[in-house]
Amino acid sequence: KRQRAFLNMECSTCTIAGYDFDWRHVGRRLLNDLKVRDIDREGGSEEEKREKMLLEWKKIKSRDATFQALVKVLRAIENNATADRVEELEKSKSQARIASTTDV
């Protein structure tokens, strides 16, 4: 059974935060409206807010904060371009993990 890929807070979150997507819309589906408003009130650039939202999601949902869950939400809001980019990121990270375990 394939192991689910969890978001790596240090690398993947920063990368994904750089992608163009409506973090508020995604955040309402991954978290809730109150968390989204809190993040918005904290200020910062849109990219910083996307990163804060993803980190909060990872903190709250832990093992359920997967690439697949994020892709599902992005596709639900019809942001297929970003969903495709997240899937490519997951694929490259999976290939890197496999390569690092075979390099002995």
Steps between C-alpha positions, in 0.01 A plus 500: 500500500639837399590724791325837495728796445474754781584863452854577610465832682850628423513438126165420344298764682734778390495371143121463487449841663677647198234357268215727401175391664223658704627409847180625664280267296737206557538589869125497557490144368811379682447690826207729572389857445619619842857375442501662157391834649770474768769439238369788290506737800861409578596667175784429264519431131265258327784246482565536875130448568494189279799367694338578838179328389687188388705489821186539710335220303804278556499584872128431547449209262845342540492166317197602294688796351608319186582601147199297391264688733629835372467386138142387567408846633677680215313287245171559683545875457606441138859612545634214292823674402611531863375147575718373215802687641442352847476151348827559314664615824376186677628283217845660505522470881395133482765431236762677712404289805525180296837604359635583846398160638665314212827697524688301759 
